[in-house]
Amino acid sequence: MHLERVCQSKLFKMMDQSEIKEILDSFHILKKDFEKDQVIVLEGDECSFIGLILSGMVEVKKSSVSGKEYTITTLSQGDTFGEAVIFSSANTFPATIVSKTKTEIIFIPKHAIIEMCKKNEKFLHNFLNLLSDRILLLNTKLKENTLSTLRQKICNFLIEEYKKQKTTKLKLNFTKQELAKIFNVQRPSLSRELIKMKEEGLIDFWGKEIWIKNLEKIEDYLYEDV
């Protein structure tokens, strides 16, 4: 199972090959090979395992409401996926994972993770370390979101309203002054940005209605510098 590659992963760091072989041999660990562009998991699939990439590269993709796909991140040898959601109440993958090259992955089932944590303190430490790193990454992303541009905030608001109302002709329950407070900007700044977006053909508006004229372009602004 290429134990030397398993040793290089964060999940099994500071563990020697004999330790790893002993705990892996105690469970049914599935290894699969994937060709380029092969779907590994689909968004919404139940997460009952942690995937560990032994070789190759995968892309984590998210589909937009218009059907357009965006690559959120790329994972390579030694990286894992599924650890952040395997014990969550939702327990489903939040994105689709596709092989970018020929890829080899082992899948460690949930019950095996629990038993490994019980039996091996090093593995428990590594697993908690992985989760902590994910939390720090999410906190960084949240901070970046708070520093996002006014246009990104507007576009995010429009997309969320589109999802709720299921139409590109949005009826708003907010005045421009109230929207400005939501975005933490002055009303003139909001008005200027809305006018720019109208001139660029992204939206049109009248009173308390906004028409989304270019949904894909609005979505593109949300994923800038992701």
PASEBA-1860 file (N, C-alpha, C; in nm, 3 decimals):
! residues 226
1> MHLERVCQ> 0.083/-0.122/0.000/0.000/0.000/0.000/0.085/0.125/0.000 ~ 0.212/0.114/-0.041/0.300/0.231/-0.042/0.307/0.297/0.096 ~ 0.351/0.219/0.194/0.354/0.270/0.331/0.441/0.394/0.345 ~ 0.545/0.404/0.261/0.631/0.522/0.270/0.555/0.649/0.235 ~ 0.458/0.638/0.143/0.375/0.754/0.108/0.275/0.785/0.218 ~ 0.223/0.680/0.280/0.130/0.700/0.392/0.202/0.773/0.505 ~ 0.326/0.735/0.529/0.405/0.797/0.636/0.423/0.947/0.615 ~ 0.425/0.989/0.488/0.449/1.130/0.456/0.326/1.219/0.478
9> SKLFKMMD> 0.211/1.158/0.502/0.088/1.236/0.521/0.081/1.292/0.662 ~ 0.007/1.402/0.677/-0.010/1.463/0.809/-0.086/1.371/0.904 ~ -0.171/1.286/0.847/-0.252/1.198/0.929/-0.168/1.093/1.001 ~ -0.053/1.058/0.943/0.030/0.953/1.002/0.172/1.002/1.034 ~ 0.191/1.132/1.047/0.324/1.184/1.075/0.371/1.140/1.215 ~ 0.502/1.130/1.231/0.567/1.088/1.356/0.537/0.942/1.391 ~ 0.485/0.866/1.294/0.457/0.724/1.315/0.547/0.644/1.221 ~ 0.605/0.535/1.272/0.690/0.453/1.185/0.604/0.354/1.107
17> QSEIKEIL> 0.665/0.294/1.006/0.590/0.208/0.916/0.528/0.087/0.986 ~ 0.596/0.034/1.085/0.543/-0.083/1.155/0.415/-0.047/1.230 ~ 0.414/0.073/1.290/0.292/0.119/1.360/0.176/0.134/1.262 ~ 0.207/0.199/1.150/0.104/0.225/1.050/0.049/0.094/0.994 ~ 0.141/0.002/0.959/0.099/-0.126/0.902/0.010/-0.202/1.000 ~ 0.046/-0.196/1.128/-0.030/-0.269/1.229/-0.174/-0.219/1.240 ~ -0.191/-0.086/1.242/-0.327/-0.034/1.260/-0.407/-0.043/1.130 ~ -0.340/-0.027/1.015/-0.412/-0.037/0.889/-0.454/-0.181/0.860
25> DSFHILKK> -0.371/-0.278/0.900/-0.404/-0.418/0.878/-0.521/-0.463/0.964 ~ -0.553/-0.385/1.067/-0.662/-0.421/1.158/-0.799/-0.387/1.099 ~ -0.800/-0.310/0.990/-0.926/-0.264/0.933/-0.928/-0.288/0.782 ~ -1.048/-0.284/0.728/-1.063/-0.297/0.583/-1.043/-0.159/0.520 ~ -0.923/-0.135/0.469/-0.889/-0.007/0.409/-0.891/-0.023/0.257 ~ -0.982/0.047/0.193/-0.998/0.037/0.048/-0.901/0.130/-0.024 ~ -0.832/0.075/-0.124/-0.746/0.157/-0.209/-0.803/0.155/-0.351 ~ -0.813/0.274/-0.413/-0.867/0.282/-0.548/-0.779/0.371/-0.635
33> DFEKDQVI> -0.773/0.335/-0.763/-0.701/0.415/-0.862/-0.804/0.488/-0.949 ~ -0.775/0.614/-0.979/-0.865/0.696/-1.060/-0.791/0.750/-1.181 ~ -0.859/0.750/-1.294/-0.804/0.811/-1.415/-0.827/0.963/-1.408 ~ -0.763/1.036/-1.497/-0.781/1.182/-1.503/-0.927/1.216/-1.530 ~ -0.977/1.319/-1.461/-1.113/1.371/-1.476/-1.221/1.275/-1.427 ~ -1.184/1.182/-1.343/-1.283/1.088/-1.287/-1.339/1.144/-1.156 ~ -1.470/1.137/-1.139/-1.534/1.185/-1.016/-1.505/1.089/-0.901 ~ -1.456/1.144/-0.792/-1.425/1.064/-0.674/-1.542/1.067/-0.577
41> VLEGDECS> -1.591/1.185/-0.546/-1.714/1.200/-0.468/-1.794/1.316/-0.527 ~ -1.924/1.308/-0.513/-2.013/1.414/-0.559/-2.060/1.499/-0.441 ~ -2.080/1.627/-0.466/-2.138/1.714/-0.365/-2.272/1.656/-0.317 ~ -2.287/1.643/-0.186/-2.409/1.586/-0.130/-2.398/1.439/-0.096 ~ -2.290/1.371/-0.143/-2.269/1.231/-0.106/-2.244/1.219/0.044 ~ -2.287/1.107/0.100/-2.261/1.082/0.242/-2.111/1.067/0.265 ~ -2.062/1.129/0.371/-1.920/1.120/0.405/-1.903/1.013/0.513 ~ -1.857/0.896/0.473/-1.839/0.785/0.567/-1.693/0.742/0.576
49> FIGLILSG> -1.603/0.825/0.522/-1.461/0.790/0.520/-1.376/0.916/0.508 ~ -1.248/0.899/0.534/-1.148/1.003/0.505/-1.065/0.952/0.388 ~ -1.046/1.036/0.288/-0.964/1.000/0.174/-0.823/1.051/0.192 ~ -0.725/0.966/0.169/-0.584/1.004/0.176/-0.521/0.982/0.039 ~ -0.468/1.088/-0.020/-0.411/1.081/-0.155/-0.269/1.028/-0.147 ~ -0.248/0.911/-0.208/-0.115/0.850/-0.209/-0.031/0.901/-0.326 ~ -0.095/0.930/-0.437/-0.026/0.988/-0.553/-0.128/1.060/-0.640 ~ -0.077/1.153/-0.720/-0.166/1.227/-0.809/-0.217/1.356/-0.750
57> MVEVKKSS> -0.325/1.407/-0.807/-0.379/1.537/-0.769/-0.529/1.540/-0.795 ~ -0.603/1.607/-0.706/-0.748/1.619/-0.724/-0.788/1.766/-0.712 ~ -0.904/1.797/-0.767/-0.960/1.932/-0.756/-1.091/1.925/-0.679 ~ -1.110/2.020/-0.590/-1.236/2.033/-0.516/-1.318/2.139/-0.588 ~ -1.435/2.099/-0.640/-1.514/2.187/-0.724/-1.651/2.215/-0.662 ~ -1.698/2.336/-0.685/-1.829/2.378/-0.637/-1.912/2.426/-0.756 ~ -2.036/2.380/-0.763/-2.125/2.423/-0.872/-2.206/2.544/-0.829 ~ -2.220/2.640/-0.919/-2.298/2.760/-0.891/-2.444/2.734/-0.925
65> VSGKEYTI> -2.531/2.828/-0.892/-2.673/2.812/-0.919/-2.704/2.809/-1.068 ~ -2.613/2.863/-1.149/-2.635/2.862/-1.295/-2.573/2.740/-1.360 ~ -2.510/2.653/-1.279/-2.450/2.532/-1.333/-2.303/2.544/-1.364 ~ -2.245/2.661/-1.346/-2.103/2.680/-1.373/-2.021/2.622/-1.259 ~ -1.906/2.559/-1.292/-1.820/2.498/-1.191/-1.701/2.587/-1.159 ~ -1.665/2.591/-1.031/-1.548/2.666/-0.986/-1.458/2.573/-0.907 ~ -1.327/2.584/-0.928/-1.232/2.505/-0.851/-1.199/2.581/-0.723 ~ -1.235/2.520/-0.610/-1.214/2.584/-0.480/-1.070/2.567/-0.434
73> TTLSQGDT> -1.017/2.445/-0.449/-0.879/2.419/-0.410/-0.829/2.294/-0.480 ~ -0.699/2.273/-0.474/-0.636/2.154/-0.532/-0.562/2.079/-0.422 ~ -0.577/1.947/-0.420/-0.510/1.863/-0.320/-0.416/1.767/-0.391 ~ -0.305/1.734/-0.324/-0.206/1.645/-0.386/-0.158/1.539/-0.287 ~ -0.052/1.469/-0.322/-0.001/1.357/-0.242/0.017/1.396/-0.095 ~ -0.038/1.313/-0.007/-0.027/1.338/0.136/-0.144/1.414/0.194 ~ -0.222/1.481/0.108/-0.339/1.556/0.155/-0.457/1.462/0.180 ~ -0.548/1.509/0.264/-0.667/1.431/0.296/-0.792/1.513/0.267
81> FGEAVIFS> -0.904/1.444/0.257/-1.033/1.511/0.245/-1.138/1.431/0.320 ~ -1.237/1.501/0.372/-1.346/1.436/0.445/-1.334/1.447/0.596 ~ -1.215/1.482/0.646/-1.196/1.484/0.792/-1.279/1.592/0.861 ~ -1.312/1.700/0.788/-1.386/1.810/0.849/-1.536/1.782/0.861 ~ -1.585/1.684/0.785/-1.730/1.660/0.784/-1.771/1.519/0.828 ~ -1.675/1.429/0.842/-1.709/1.290/0.870/-1.785/1.272/1.001 ~ -1.759/1.359/1.099/-1.830/1.350/1.226/-1.929/1.464/1.247 ~ -1.957/1.537/1.140/-2.051/1.648/1.150/-2.195/1.597/1.146
89> SANTFPAT> -2.288/1.681/1.189/-2.430/1.641/1.187/-2.481/1.634/1.044 ~ -2.426/1.718/0.955/-2.468/1.714/0.814/-2.416/1.587/0.747 ~ -2.287/1.557/0.771/-2.226/1.431/0.727/-2.234/1.409/0.576 ~ -2.228/1.517/0.498/-2.225/1.505/0.353/-2.114/1.594/0.297 ~ -2.061/1.554/0.183/-1.955/1.633/0.120/-2.011/1.765/0.067 ~ -1.949/1.877/0.101/-1.999/2.007/0.057/-1.955/2.045/-0.084 ~ -1.874/1.960/-0.147/-1.825/1.990/-0.282/-1.795/1.860/-0.355 ~ -1.777/1.870/-0.486/-1.741/1.755/-0.568/-1.589/1.747/-0.580
97> IVSKTKTE> -1.535/1.625/-0.575/-1.391/1.604/-0.585/-1.363/1.521/-0.711 ~ -1.276/1.576/-0.797/-1.245/1.514/-0.926/-1.094/1.498/-0.941 ~ -1.051/1.385/-0.995/-0.908/1.363/-1.016/-0.857/1.452/-1.129 ~ -0.749/1.522/-1.101/-0.688/1.611/-1.202/-0.587/1.534/-1.287 ~ -0.529/1.429/-1.227/-0.433/1.341/-1.295/-0.468/1.198/-1.255 ~ -0.391/1.102/-1.301/-0.405/0.967/-1.247/-0.377/0.974/-1.098 ~ -0.465/0.918/-1.020/-0.460/0.939/-0.875/-0.486/0.808/-0.801 ~ -0.413/0.791/-0.693/-0.430/0.674/-0.606/-0.471/0.721/-0.467
105> IIFIPKHA> -0.579/0.666/-0.416/-0.634/0.712/-0.289/-0.671/0.592/-0.202 ~ -0.644/0.603/-0.070/-0.697/0.505/0.023/-0.812/0.570/0.100 ~ -0.913/0.491/0.131/-1.032/0.540/0.200/-1.041/0.473/0.337 ~ -1.032/0.555/0.441/-1.034/0.503/0.578/-1.173/0.525/0.636 ~ -1.247/0.416/0.664/-1.385/0.431/0.710/-1.397/0.493/0.849 ~ -1.515/0.545/0.876/-1.541/0.617/1.000/-1.511/0.534/1.124 ~ -1.557/0.409/1.126/-1.536/0.326/1.245/-1.387/0.301/1.269 ~ -1.309/0.294/1.158/-1.165/0.274/1.172/-1.098/0.397/1.233
113> IIEMCKKN> -1.144/0.516/1.192/-1.090/0.640/1.249/-1.111/0.642/1.401 ~ -1.232/0.604/1.445/-1.263/0.602/1.588/-1.171/0.506/1.663 ~ -1.155/0.386/1.608/-1.071/0.285/1.675/-0.925/0.325/1.675 ~ -0.878/0.385/1.564/-0.738/0.430/1.557/-0.709/0.538/1.661 ~ -0.807/0.628/1.679/-0.792/0.734/1.779/-0.786/0.676/1.920 ~ -0.862/0.569/1.944/-0.862/0.504/2.075/-0.730/0.432/2.103 ~ -0.675/0.368/1.999/-0.561/0.279/2.018/-0.425/0.347/2.004 ~ -0.419/0.458/1.931/-0.290/0.518/1.903/-0.293/0.669/1.929
121> EKFLHNFL> -0.219/0.711/2.030/-0.219/0.852/2.070/-0.161/0.942/1.961 ~ -0.063/0.892/1.888/-0.003/0.972/1.781/-0.106/0.999/1.672 ~ -0.181/0.897/1.635/-0.285/0.914/1.533/-0.391/1.012/1.581 ~ -0.432/1.000/1.706/-0.531/1.092/1.764/-0.480/1.236/1.755 ~ -0.353/1.255/1.792/-0.294/1.389/1.786/-0.295/1.442/1.643 ~ -0.257/1.357/1.547/-0.253/1.399/1.407/-0.391/1.434/1.354 ~ -0.491/1.355/1.393/-0.627/1.380/1.347/-0.679/1.513/1.402 ~ -0.655/1.538/1.530/-0.697/1.665/1.591/-0.621/1.782/1.530
129> NLLSDRIL> -0.495/1.759/1.497/-0.415/1.863/1.433/-0.471/1.900/1.297 ~ -0.515/1.798/1.220/-0.577/1.822/1.091/-0.703/1.907/1.105 ~ -0.787/1.871/1.203/-0.910/1.946/1.226/-0.880/2.090/1.267 ~ -0.779/2.108/1.352/-0.742/2.244/1.395/-0.695/2.327/1.277 ~ -0.617/2.265/1.188/-0.570/2.337/1.069/-0.687/2.379/0.981 ~ -0.788/2.292/0.970/-0.907/2.326/0.891/-0.980/2.445/0.952 ~ -0.990/2.447/1.084/-1.059/2.558/1.153/-0.984/2.688/1.130 ~ -0.851/2.684/1.140/-0.770/2.804/1.116/-0.787/2.853/0.972
137> LLNTKLKE> -0.793/2.758/0.878/-0.812/2.794/0.738/-0.947/2.861/0.718 ~ -1.051/2.806/0.782/-1.185/2.864/0.770/-1.189/3.004/0.832 ~ -1.120/3.020/0.945/-1.114/3.152/1.008/-1.046/3.254/0.918 ~ -0.942/3.208/0.847/-0.873/3.296/0.752/-0.966/3.336/0.639 ~ -1.042/3.237/0.588/-1.137/3.265/0.481/-1.244/3.363/0.527 ~ -1.292/3.345/0.651/-1.394/3.435/0.705/-1.340/3.577/0.714 ~ -1.214/3.588/0.757/-1.153/3.721/0.768/-1.140/3.784/0.630 ~ -1.103/3.701/0.532/-1.091/3.753/0.395/-1.226/3.800/0.344
145> NTLSTLRQ> -1.331/3.727/0.382/-1.465/3.766/0.337/-1.507/3.901/0.395 ~ -1.467/3.927/0.521/-1.502/4.055/0.582/-1.428/4.169/0.513 ~ -1.316/4.137/0.447/-1.238/4.240/0.378/-1.271/4.245/0.228 ~ -1.374/4.170/0.186/-1.408/4.165/0.044/-1.462/4.300/-0.002 ~ -1.463/4.319/-0.132/-1.506/4.446/-0.189/-1.657/4.463/-0.175 ~ -1.701/4.586/-0.190/-1.845/4.615/-0.186/-1.916/4.541/-0.299 ~ -1.853/4.534/-0.415/-1.916/4.464/-0.527/-1.937/4.316/-0.492 ~ -1.840/4.252/-0.428/-1.856/4.113/-0.389/-1.970/4.095/-0.288
153> KICNFLIE> -1.982/4.192/-0.197/-2.091/4.185/-0.100/-2.226/4.197/-0.168 ~ -2.234/4.288/-0.265/-2.359/4.305/-0.340/-2.390/4.178/-0.418 ~ -2.289/4.124/-0.486/-2.310/4.004/-0.567/-2.352/3.886/-0.481 ~ -2.292/3.872/-0.364/-2.330/3.764/-0.272/-2.475/3.781/-0.229 ~ -2.515/3.903/-0.198/-2.653/3.932/-0.159/-2.750/3.896/-0.272 ~ -2.714/3.933/-0.394/-2.801/3.905/-0.509/-2.816/3.754/-0.532 ~ -2.706/3.681/-0.519/-2.711/3.536/-0.539/-2.797/3.470/-0.432 ~ -2.783/3.514/-0.307/-2.863/3.454/-0.199/-3.011/3.484/-0.218
161> EYKKQKTT> -3.043/3.606/-0.264/-3.183/3.640/-0.290/-3.236/3.562/-0.411 ~ -3.151/3.540/-0.509/-3.190/3.461/-0.626/-3.226/3.318/-0.583 ~ -3.147/3.262/-0.493/-3.175/3.126/-0.444/-3.309/3.120/-0.371 ~ -3.336/3.225/-0.292/-3.461/3.227/-0.214/-3.582/3.251/-0.304 ~ -3.572/3.348/-0.394/-3.687/3.389/-0.475/-3.701/3.309/-0.605 ~ -3.591/3.240/-0.642/-3.593/3.154/-0.762/-3.631/3.231/-0.889 ~ -3.586/3.354/-0.896/-3.608/3.437/-1.014/-3.498/3.542/-1.020 ~ -3.468/3.588/-1.142/-3.368/3.694/-1.157/-3.428/3.832/-1.137
169> KLKLNFTK> -3.561/3.838/-1.124/-3.628/3.965/-1.097/-3.659/3.970/-0.947 ~ -3.571/4.035/-0.873/-3.576/4.030/-0.728/-3.659/4.144/-0.669 ~ -3.745/4.108/-0.576/-3.819/4.208/-0.499/-3.753/4.220/-0.362 ~ -3.709/4.341/-0.329/-3.633/4.362/-0.206/-3.721/4.413/-0.093 ~ -3.688/4.367/0.026/-3.758/4.413/0.146/-3.679/4.520/0.220 ~ -3.575/4.571/0.151/-3.488/4.669/0.214/-3.484/4.797/0.132 ~ -3.469/4.909/0.202/-3.439/5.035/0.134/-3.290/5.039/0.106 ~ -3.247/5.132/0.022/-3.104/5.144/-0.005/-3.027/5.181/0.121
177> QELAKIFN> -3.090/5.257/0.208/-3.025/5.293/0.333/-3.003/5.170/0.420 ~ -3.104/5.081/0.423/-3.093/4.958/0.502/-2.989/4.864/0.443 ~ -2.986/4.858/0.310/-2.885/4.775/0.244/-2.744/4.827/0.273 ~ -2.730/4.959/0.271/-2.600/5.019/0.300/-2.552/4.979/0.440 ~ -2.645/4.975/0.535/-2.610/4.935/0.672/-2.567/4.788/0.676 ~ -2.638/4.705/0.600/-2.602/4.563/0.593/-2.460/4.545/0.540 ~ -2.425/4.624/0.437/-2.292/4.614/0.376/-2.188/4.698/0.449 ~ -2.231/4.771/0.551/-2.141/4.853/0.631/-2.072/4.961/0.546
185> VQRPSLSR> -2.151/5.027/0.460/-2.100/5.137/0.379/-2.200/5.252/0.384 ~ -2.156/5.366/0.333/-2.245/5.480/0.321/-2.338/5.460/0.201 ~ -2.460/5.516/0.210/-2.556/5.500/0.101/-2.502/5.551/-0.033 ~ -2.433/5.667/-0.038/-2.380/5.714/-0.168/-2.284/5.613/-0.232 ~ -2.204/5.544/-0.148/-2.110/5.444/-0.200/-2.186/5.328/-0.262 ~ -2.294/5.285/-0.194/-2.376/5.177/-0.247/-2.441/5.218/-0.379 ~ -2.495/5.337/-0.382/-2.561/5.386/-0.504/-2.464/5.393/-0.621 ~ -2.342/5.441/-0.596/-2.242/5.450/-0.702/-2.208/5.312/-0.758
193> ELIKMKEE> -2.194/5.215/-0.668/-2.158/5.080/-0.713/-2.272/5.015/-0.791 ~ -2.395/5.037/-0.746/-2.511/4.983/-0.818/-2.521/5.044/-0.958 ~ -2.494/5.173/-0.967/-2.498/5.241/-1.098/-2.390/5.184/-1.190 ~ -2.269/5.161/-1.135/-2.161/5.101/-1.215/-2.200/4.963/-1.266 ~ -2.260/4.884/-1.178/-2.302/4.750/-1.216/-2.411/4.754/-1.324 ~ -2.496/4.856/-1.315/-2.600/4.873/-1.418/-2.537/4.911/-1.551 ~ -2.442/5.002/-1.547/-2.374/5.046/-1.669/-2.295/4.932/-1.735 ~ -2.249/4.840/-1.654/-2.173/4.726/-1.706/-2.264/4.611/-1.752
201> GLIDFWGK> -2.394/4.630/-1.737/-2.488/4.529/-1.784/-2.507/4.412/-1.691 ~ -2.466/4.428/-1.565/-2.481/4.320/-1.468/-2.622/4.316/-1.410 ~ -2.677/4.434/-1.385/-2.809/4.444/-1.321/-2.887/4.561/-1.380 ~ -3.013/4.567/-1.343/-3.094/4.686/-1.366/-3.181/4.699/-1.241 ~ -3.229/4.818/-1.212/-3.309/4.834/-1.090/-3.407/4.949/-1.104 ~ -3.513/4.935/-1.025/-3.614/5.041/-1.018/-3.688/5.024/-0.886 ~ -3.687/5.129/-0.804/-3.752/5.122/-0.675/-3.693/5.012/-0.589 ~ -3.780/4.918/-0.545/-3.734/4.808/-0.462/-3.720/4.678/-0.542
209> EIWIKNLE> -3.692/4.691/-0.669/-3.669/4.574/-0.753/-3.532/4.582/-0.820 ~ -3.467/4.467/-0.826/-3.339/4.456/-0.898/-3.349/4.338/-0.994 ~ -3.312/4.361/-1.119/-3.309/4.253/-1.217/-3.165/4.207/-1.236 ~ -3.141/4.079/-1.220/-3.009/4.023/-1.250/-3.003/3.998/-1.400 ~ -2.910/4.066/-1.467/-2.902/4.054/-1.613/-2.788/3.963/-1.659 ~ -2.687/3.945/-1.572/-2.574/3.858/-1.607/-2.535/3.776/-1.484 ~ -2.606/3.666/-1.464/-2.587/3.584/-1.344/-2.446/3.526/-1.337 ~ -2.395/3.477/-1.448/-2.262/3.415/-1.446/-2.153/3.514/-1.409
217> KIEDYLYE> -2.161/3.635/-1.461/-2.060/3.736/-1.430/-2.067/3.775/-1.282 ~ -2.188/3.785/-1.230/-2.205/3.816/-1.088/-2.143/3.706/-1.001 ~ -2.163/3.581/-1.042/-2.102/3.469/-0.969/-1.950/3.475/-0.977 ~ -1.897/3.516/-1.092/-1.751/3.524/-1.108/-1.688/3.616/-1.004 ~ -1.756/3.726/-0.974/-1.701/3.820/-0.875/-1.688/3.754/-0.737 ~ -1.778/3.660/-0.705/-1.774/3.594/-0.575/-1.651/3.506/-0.560 ~ -1.600/3.454/-0.672/-1.490/3.359/-0.666/-1.356/3.420/-0.706 ~ -1.352/3.551/-0.711/-1.224/3.617/-0.740/-1.128/3.592/-0.625
225> DV> -1.004/3.552/-0.660/-0.897/3.531/-0.561/-0.932/3.425/-0.460 ~ -1.018/3.324/-0.497/-1.049/3.215/-0.405/-0.927/3.123/-0.399
END
